[in-house]
Amino acid sequence: MITSSAFSGKRYAVLGLARSGLAAAEALLASGADVTAWDRQDVARDRLAGRATLADPLEIDLTGFDGVVVSPGVPINSHPITTRAARYGVPLIGDIELFALARPDLPPHKVVGITGTNGKSTTTALVRYILEAAGLPARMAGNIGLPIMGRDPLEPNDVGPAVYVLELSSYQIDLTRSLACEAAALLNITPDHLDRYESFDHYAFSKSRLFAMQDSDQFAVFGVDDAPTRAVMAAQQVRRPDGGAVAIDTGAIAALQSDWPSLQGPHNLENAAAAVAIAEHLGVGPEIWRKALASFTGLPHRMERVGEFGGVLFINDSKATNQASTAPALAAFPADPDPRIHWIVGGLPKEDGLGECVQYLGNVAAAYTIGEAGPRFAEWLEGAVHVERCELLCEAVQRAIAAAKPGDVVLLSPACASFDQFLDYEKRGEHFRSMVLALTSGGAA
């Protein structure tokens, strides 16, 4: 795990002992901190019994504490821990802030931070993949992979320093105060998670804080497709030298995209361009990143190629939980010459309407609506595309397979959360994958 003298002799409360909370508590204890920990579940608390004080931060005197560590899942806009900590003048922080405070004790390294409403997981994985292809020690963490404080520190090698590539949600940025990334990316800002923010402007401000924490000589790259992201870029260009805050440039690599089977669509062109900008800033040359883009296999549940069976391509995009993240998936498979996407859509709705998906309905041969939002999607789509009302994912997959012909694409890109029928988007994607393989008999691609 990561330990640091910065925590020795200090007092921290840790609220919530799931993965990141437990890793934070263990790292603090190993660093010589005095830790008070709490979780509603006895089994979670028992793992720290005898090593930490077990007490609820909501019920104790927090005078003298150096921080209250909370999970990004804690809604700090409404949870009572926010006012409780403020009453005692104690900062609310997360495990990313602990990592930032521990950096002076780590072996030589650099940090890349990647945020945005959509695309950050793919971009994070792609940056890590390119850096590893270049021979640099690299690790993904943050909103992806295992908790950062529970991992052993990376060591530099003969090629160069280690690089931590962090996917950062707005929730994690809200709990971070001192992370100065050597390179950072803001891909886009579109409405999402508005139950956690007073307004969309407050959500956008949360994203912008990642760049305010950087030093003026550090590097940042920005998307240009939405006004809030462009506004953050403009503000950062004022405080940095030329070339320190740049726009994502897709033109230089667009001609290469046909060689990237797992990075199709305009959104993935932007993700790749952001990853290339960061990689080049860290010293990786074109001969390496070009090969890496071509061999990158993508992430599970994000435009994941399940396989091609009977000439039909099956794509698991279960991670697309809002309209803005589904629209690029619909754009990735244009009509050829007829519409060829069999779109499985629906779940627990986050927003009304079709949003950005409307402009790509010409690519959709049929829509198969599922879940709680299924009837609403059917109403929005009927008259524009052929609609099959299915309710369950298994029925949608069966009907799509029956209707699809060679050259078509069966696309699970729900534009909704999964919690009406599944534990999370991973379980939804796994179910889709298993259904496809069972119904196609796992046929050869």
C-alpha positions as CSV (number, residue, x, y, z in Angstrom):
1,M,0.0,0.0,0.0
2,I,1.0,3.7,-0.2
3,T,2.2,5.1,3.1
4,S,3.6,8.6,3.9
5,S,5.2,10.4,6.8
6,A,2.7,13.2,6.0
7,F,0.1,11.2,8.0
8,S,2.3,10.2,11.0
9,G,0.9,11.4,14.3
10,K,-2.2,13.0,12.7
11,R,-5.8,12.2,13.3
12,Y,-8.3,11.1,10.7
13,A,-11.8,9.9,10.6
14,V,-12.9,7.5,7.9
15,L,-16.6,7.2,7.1
16,G,-17.5,4.2,5.0
17,L,-15.3,1.1,4.9
18,A,-16.0,-0.3,1.4
19,R,-13.0,-0.6,-1.0
20,S,-11.6,2.9,-1.1
21,G,-12.5,3.7,2.5
22,L,-10.9,0.5,3.9
23,A,-7.7,1.0,1.7
24,A,-7.5,4.6,3.0
25,A,-7.9,3.5,6.6
26,E,-5.2,0.8,6.3
27,A,-2.8,3.2,4.6
28,L,-3.3,5.8,7.3
29,L,-2.7,3.2,10.1
30,A,0.4,1.9,8.4
31,S,1.6,5.5,8.2
32,G,1.3,6.0,11.9
33,A,-1.9,8.0,11.9
34,D,-4.6,7.9,14.6
35,V,-7.7,6.6,12.8
36,T,-11.3,6.6,13.8
37,A,-13.4,4.5,11.4
38,W,-17.0,3.8,10.9
39,D,-19.4,1.8,8.7
40,R,-23.0,0.9,9.2
41,Q,-22.2,-2.7,8.7
42,D,-20.6,-4.7,11.6
43,V,-18.6,-6.9,9.2
44,A,-16.9,-3.9,7.7
45,R,-16.0,-2.4,11.1
46,D,-14.7,-5.7,12.3
47,R,-11.8,-5.6,9.9
48,L,-10.3,-2.7,11.8
49,A,-11.2,-3.8,15.3
50,G,-8.3,-3.4,17.8
51,R,-6.4,-1.2,15.3
52,A,-8.6,1.8,14.9
53,T,-11.1,3.5,17.1
54,L,-14.6,2.4,16.0
55,A,-16.9,5.4,16.3
56,D,-19.3,7.3,14.1
57,P,-17.9,10.7,13.1
58,L,-21.4,12.1,13.3
59,E,-21.5,11.4,17.0
60,I,-18.1,12.3,18.2
61,D,-16.1,15.5,18.9
62,L,-14.0,16.2,15.8
63,T,-11.8,18.8,17.4
64,G,-8.2,18.3,16.4
65,F,-8.9,16.0,13.5
66,D,-6.9,16.6,10.3
67,G,-9.6,15.3,7.9
68,V,-12.7,13.2,7.5
69,V,-12.2,10.7,4.7
70,V,-15.4,9.9,2.8
71,S,-16.2,7.8,-0.2
72,P,-17.0,9.6,-3.5
73,G,-20.4,7.9,-3.2
74,V,-21.3,9.9,-0.1
75,P,-23.6,12.8,-1.3
76,I,-21.8,15.6,0.4
77,N,-24.5,18.1,-0.8
78,S,-27.0,16.5,1.5
79,H,-25.2,14.1,3.9
80,P,-25.0,15.4,7.6
81,I,-21.2,14.7,7.7
82,T,-20.7,17.9,5.6
83,T,-22.2,20.3,8.2
84,R,-20.7,18.2,11.0
85,A,-17.2,18.5,9.7
86,A,-17.7,22.2,8.9
87,R,-18.8,22.8,12.5
88,Y,-15.4,21.7,13.7
89,G,-13.4,23.2,10.8
90,V,-12.3,19.8,9.6
91,P,-11.9,19.2,5.8
92,L,-13.8,16.5,4.0
93,I,-11.4,14.7,1.8
94,G,-11.2,11.5,-0.3
95,D,-8.5,8.9,-1.1
96,I,-7.3,10.9,-4.0
97,E,-6.4,13.8,-1.7
98,L,-4.5,11.3,0.5
99,F,-2.6,10.2,-2.5
100,A,-1.8,13.8,-3.4
101,L,-0.5,14.4,0.2
102,A,1.6,11.2,0.0
103,R,3.3,12.1,-3.3
104,P,6.5,13.7,-1.8
105,D,7.3,10.3,-0.3
106,L,6.8,8.3,-3.5
107,P,9.5,7.2,-5.9
108,P,10.0,9.5,-8.9
109,H,6.7,9.7,-10.8
110,K,4.2,11.8,-12.7
111,V,0.4,12.0,-12.5
112,V,-2.1,12.2,-15.3
113,G,-5.7,13.2,-14.4
114,I,-8.6,12.6,-16.8
115,T,-12.1,13.9,-16.2
116,G,-15.3,14.6,-18.3
117,T,-18.9,13.5,-18.3
118,N,-18.2,10.9,-20.9
119,G,-15.2,9.1,-22.3
120,K,-12.9,9.3,-19.3
121,S,-12.7,5.5,-18.7
122,T,-11.6,4.8,-22.3
123,T,-9.2,7.7,-22.4
124,T,-7.7,6.7,-19.1
125,A,-7.2,3.1,-20.2
126,L,-5.8,4.2,-23.5
127,V,-3.2,6.5,-21.9
128,R,-2.1,3.7,-19.6
129,Y,-1.9,1.3,-22.6
130,I,0.2,3.7,-24.7
131,L,2.6,4.4,-21.8
132,E,3.1,0.7,-21.2
133,A,3.7,0.2,-24.9
134,A,6.5,2.8,-24.5
135,G,8.0,0.8,-21.7
136,L,7.0,3.2,-18.9
137,P,5.7,1.8,-15.6
138,A,2.0,3.0,-15.6
139,R,-1.1,2.3,-13.5
140,M,-4.8,3.2,-13.7
141,A,-6.6,4.2,-10.6
142,G,-9.1,6.6,-9.3
143,N,-12.6,6.0,-10.6
144,I,-11.3,2.9,-12.4
145,G,-9.4,-0.2,-11.1
146,L,-8.4,-0.8,-7.5
147,P,-8.2,1.9,-4.8
148,I,-5.0,3.9,-5.2
149,M,-4.0,3.9,-1.5
150,G,-4.2,0.1,-1.4
151,R,-1.6,-0.4,-4.2
152,D,2.1,-0.6,-3.8
153,P,4.0,2.5,-5.1
154,L,5.3,2.3,-8.7
155,E,9.0,2.3,-9.2
156,P,10.7,4.1,-12.2
157,N,12.7,2.1,-14.7
158,D,15.4,2.8,-17.2
159,V,12.9,4.3,-19.7
160,G,11.6,6.9,-17.3
161,P,9.5,7.8,-14.2
162,A,6.4,5.9,-13.2
163,V,3.1,7.4,-14.2
164,Y,-0.2,7.2,-12.3
165,V,-3.1,7.6,-14.7
166,L,-6.2,8.7,-12.7
167,E,-9.8,8.7,-13.9
168,L,-11.4,11.4,-11.8
169,S,-15.2,11.9,-11.3
170,S,-16.6,15.2,-10.2
171,Y,-17.3,13.5,-6.8
172,Q,-13.6,12.7,-6.4
173,I,-12.5,16.2,-7.5
174,D,-14.9,17.6,-4.9
175,L,-12.9,15.8,-2.2
176,T,-9.5,16.8,-3.5
177,R,-7.6,19.9,-2.7
178,S,-3.9,19.5,-3.6
179,L,-3.5,17.2,-6.6
180,A,-1.3,19.0,-9.2
181,C,-1.3,16.7,-12.2
182,E,1.6,16.9,-14.6
183,A,-0.9,16.4,-17.4
184,A,-4.7,16.5,-17.3
185,A,-7.6,16.3,-19.7
186,L,-11.2,17.6,-19.7
187,L,-13.1,15.8,-22.4
188,N,-16.6,17.3,-22.1
189,I,-19.2,18.6,-19.7
190,T,-22.8,17.6,-20.3
191,P,-25.7,17.4,-17.8
192,D,-25.3,14.4,-15.4
193,H,-25.4,13.8,-11.7
194,L,-27.4,16.9,-11.2
195,D,-29.0,15.4,-8.0
196,R,-25.6,16.1,-6.4
197,Y,-25.2,19.7,-7.5
198,E,-27.2,22.9,-7.0
199,S,-27.1,23.5,-10.7
200,F,-25.3,22.5,-13.9
201,D,-22.9,25.4,-13.4
202,H,-21.9,24.0,-10.1
203,Y,-21.3,20.6,-11.7
204,A,-19.1,22.3,-14.4
205,F,-17.2,24.2,-11.7
206,S,-16.4,20.9,-10.0
207,K,-14.8,19.6,-13.2
208,S,-12.8,22.8,-13.6
209,R,-11.2,22.5,-10.2
210,L,-8.9,19.7,-11.5
211,F,-7.1,22.4,-13.6
212,A,-7.1,25.1,-11.0
213,M,-5.1,22.7,-8.8
214,Q,-2.4,22.4,-11.5
215,D,0.6,24.6,-11.6
216,S,0.7,27.1,-14.4
217,D,3.6,25.2,-16.1
218,Q,1.7,21.9,-16.2
219,F,-0.1,20.6,-19.3
220,A,-3.8,20.4,-20.0
221,V,-5.9,19.3,-23.1
222,F,-9.6,20.1,-23.6
223,G,-12.5,19.0,-25.7
224,V,-14.1,21.7,-27.8
225,D,-17.6,20.4,-28.5
226,D,-19.4,22.1,-25.6
227,A,-19.3,25.6,-24.3
228,P,-18.6,24.8,-20.6
229,T,-15.4,22.8,-21.6
230,R,-14.3,25.6,-23.9
231,A,-14.8,28.1,-21.1
232,V,-12.6,26.1,-18.8
233,M,-9.9,25.9,-21.5
234,A,-10.1,29.7,-22.1
235,A,-9.6,30.4,-18.4
236,Q,-6.6,28.1,-18.2
237,Q,-5.0,29.5,-21.3
238,V,-4.8,32.9,-19.5
239,R,-2.7,31.5,-16.7
240,R,-0.4,29.3,-18.7
241,P,2.2,29.8,-21.4
242,D,1.4,29.0,-25.0
243,G,0.9,25.3,-25.5
244,G,0.1,24.7,-21.9
245,A,-3.6,24.5,-22.4
246,V,-4.6,23.2,-25.8
247,A,-7.7,21.9,-27.6
248,I,-8.1,18.2,-28.6
249,D,-6.9,18.0,-32.2
250,T,-8.6,15.1,-34.1
251,G,-7.5,16.2,-37.5
252,A,-3.9,15.0,-37.2
253,I,-5.0,11.4,-36.5
254,A,-8.4,11.0,-38.1
255,A,-7.1,9.3,-41.2
256,L,-5.7,6.5,-39.0
257,Q,-9.0,5.6,-37.2
258,S,-10.0,2.9,-39.7
259,D,-7.1,0.9,-38.3
260,W,-8.4,0.9,-34.7
261,P,-11.1,-1.8,-34.4
262,S,-11.9,-0.9,-30.8
263,L,-11.9,2.8,-31.2
264,Q,-14.6,3.6,-33.7
265,G,-16.9,6.6,-33.7
266,P,-16.3,10.3,-33.4
267,H,-16.2,10.1,-29.6
268,N,-13.4,7.6,-29.7
269,L,-11.5,9.7,-32.2
270,E,-11.6,12.5,-29.5
271,N,-10.6,10.1,-26.8
272,A,-7.7,8.9,-28.8
273,A,-6.6,12.4,-29.7
274,A,-6.6,13.4,-26.0
275,A,-4.6,10.3,-25.1
276,V,-2.1,11.0,-27.9
277,A,-1.7,14.6,-26.7
278,I,-0.9,13.5,-23.2
279,A,1.4,10.7,-24.3
280,E,3.4,13.0,-26.5
281,H,3.7,15.5,-23.7
282,L,5.2,12.7,-21.6
283,G,7.7,11.9,-24.4
284,V,6.0,9.1,-26.3
285,G,6.6,9.3,-30.1
286,P,4.3,8.5,-33.0
287,E,5.9,5.2,-33.8
288,I,4.7,3.9,-30.5
289,W,1.3,5.4,-30.1
290,R,0.2,4.5,-33.6
291,K,0.8,0.8,-32.9
292,A,-0.9,1.1,-29.5
293,L,-4.0,2.6,-30.9
294,A,-4.3,-0.2,-33.5
295,S,-3.9,-2.9,-30.9
296,F,-6.0,-1.4,-28.1
297,T,-8.9,-3.8,-27.2
298,G,-11.0,-1.4,-25.2
299,L,-12.8,-1.7,-21.9
300,P,-15.5,-4.1,-20.8
301,H,-19.0,-2.6,-21.2
302,R,-17.7,0.5,-23.2
303,M,-18.2,-0.1,-26.9
304,E,-16.9,-3.7,-26.1
305,R,-16.9,-6.0,-29.2
306,V,-18.6,-9.1,-27.9
307,G,-18.1,-10.8,-31.3
308,E,-19.3,-11.0,-34.9
309,F,-21.6,-13.9,-35.4
310,G,-23.3,-14.7,-38.7
311,G,-22.0,-11.4,-40.1
312,V,-23.7,-9.5,-37.3
313,L,-21.6,-7.4,-34.9
314,F,-22.5,-7.3,-31.2
315,I,-21.5,-4.4,-29.1
316,N,-21.8,-4.1,-25.3
317,D,-22.0,-0.4,-24.4
318,S,-23.7,-1.0,-21.0
319,K,-21.7,1.8,-19.4
320,A,-23.6,4.4,-21.5
321,T,-26.0,5.5,-18.8
322,N,-27.2,8.8,-20.3
323,Q,-28.2,10.1,-23.7
324,A,-25.0,12.0,-24.2
325,S,-22.9,8.8,-23.8
326,T,-25.2,6.8,-26.1
327,A,-25.3,9.3,-29.0
328,P,-21.6,8.6,-30.0
329,A,-22.3,4.9,-30.1
330,L,-25.2,5.5,-32.5
331,A,-22.9,7.7,-34.6
332,A,-20.2,5.0,-34.8
333,F,-22.2,2.8,-37.2
334,P,-23.6,4.9,-40.0
335,A,-26.1,3.5,-42.5
336,D,-24.5,1.4,-45.3
337,P,-26.6,2.3,-47.2
338,D,-29.6,1.3,-45.1
339,P,-29.8,1.8,-41.3
340,R,-28.1,-1.2,-39.6
341,I,-28.2,-0.6,-35.8
342,H,-30.5,-2.8,-33.7
343,W,-30.5,-0.6,-30.6
344,I,-31.4,-2.0,-27.2
345,V,-32.3,1.0,-25.0
346,G,-33.9,1.7,-21.6
347,G,-33.4,1.0,-17.9
348,L,-33.7,3.4,-15.0
349,P,-34.0,6.9,-16.6
350,K,-31.8,9.8,-15.7
351,E,-33.4,12.4,-17.9
352,D,-36.3,13.0,-20.3
353,G,-36.2,12.8,-24.1
354,L,-33.7,11.5,-26.5
355,G,-31.2,14.3,-26.2
356,E,-28.2,14.1,-28.6
357,C,-29.4,10.7,-29.8
358,V,-32.0,12.3,-32.1
359,Q,-29.5,13.3,-34.7
360,Y,-28.3,9.7,-35.2
361,L,-31.7,7.9,-35.5
362,G,-31.1,7.6,-39.2
363,N,-28.5,4.9,-38.3
364,V,-31.1,2.8,-36.4
365,A,-32.9,0.0,-38.1
366,A,-35.0,-0.9,-35.0
367,A,-35.1,0.0,-31.3
368,Y,-35.8,-2.6,-28.6
369,T,-37.0,-0.9,-25.4
370,I,-36.5,-2.4,-22.0
371,G,-36.8,-1.6,-18.3
372,E,-38.6,1.1,-16.4
373,A,-38.0,3.7,-19.1
374,G,-38.9,1.4,-21.9
375,P,-42.4,2.7,-22.5
376,R,-41.2,6.3,-22.5
377,F,-38.4,5.5,-25.1
378,A,-41.0,3.7,-27.2
379,E,-43.2,6.8,-27.3
380,W,-40.3,9.1,-28.1
381,L,-39.0,6.7,-30.9
382,E,-42.2,5.5,-32.6
383,G,-42.7,7.3,-35.9
384,A,-38.9,7.8,-36.3
385,V,-37.8,4.2,-36.2
386,H,-39.3,0.7,-35.9
387,V,-39.8,-0.1,-32.2
388,E,-40.1,-3.4,-30.4
389,R,-41.4,-3.1,-26.8
390,C,-39.6,-5.8,-24.8
391,E,-39.3,-5.0,-21.1
392,L,-36.5,-7.6,-20.4
393,L,-33.0,-7.6,-21.9
394,C,-33.1,-11.2,-22.7
395,E,-36.2,-10.7,-24.9
396,A,-34.6,-7.7,-26.6
397,V,-31.5,-9.7,-27.5
398,Q,-33.6,-12.5,-28.9
399,R,-35.7,-10.2,-31.1
400,A,-32.6,-8.3,-32.3
401,I,-30.8,-11.5,-33.3
402,A,-33.9,-12.7,-35.1
403,A,-34.2,-9.4,-37.1
404,A,-30.5,-8.6,-37.7
405,K,-28.9,-9.5,-41.1
406,P,-25.3,-9.7,-42.1
407,G,-23.7,-6.3,-41.9
408,D,-26.0,-5.1,-39.0
409,V,-25.0,-4.2,-35.5
410,V,-26.8,-5.3,-32.3
411,L,-26.0,-2.5,-29.9
412,L,-26.7,-2.4,-26.1
413,S,-26.3,1.2,-25.3
414,P,-29.1,1.8,-22.8
415,A,-28.9,5.6,-22.2
416,C,-30.1,4.8,-18.7
417,A,-28.9,3.5,-15.3
418,S,-29.2,-0.2,-14.6
419,F,-30.7,-0.3,-11.2
420,D,-34.3,-1.1,-12.2
421,Q,-33.2,-4.6,-13.2
422,F,-29.5,-5.1,-12.4
423,L,-27.1,-4.4,-9.6
424,D,-25.0,-2.2,-11.8
425,Y,-24.0,-1.6,-15.4
426,E,-21.4,-4.3,-15.2
427,K,-24.0,-6.9,-14.4
428,R,-26.2,-5.6,-17.2
429,G,-23.3,-5.9,-19.7
430,E,-22.3,-9.3,-18.5
431,H,-25.9,-10.5,-18.9
432,F,-26.0,-9.1,-22.4
433,R,-22.7,-10.8,-23.3
434,S,-23.8,-14.2,-21.9
435,M,-27.1,-13.9,-23.8
436,V,-25.4,-13.2,-27.1
437,L,-22.9,-16.0,-26.7
438,A,-25.7,-18.5,-25.7
439,L,-28.1,-17.4,-28.5
440,T,-25.4,-17.5,-31.1
441,S,-23.9,-20.7,-29.7
442,G,-20.7,-18.8,-29.2
443,G,-20.1,-18.9,-33.0
444,A,-16.8,-18.1,-34.4
445,A,-16.2,-14.5,-35.1
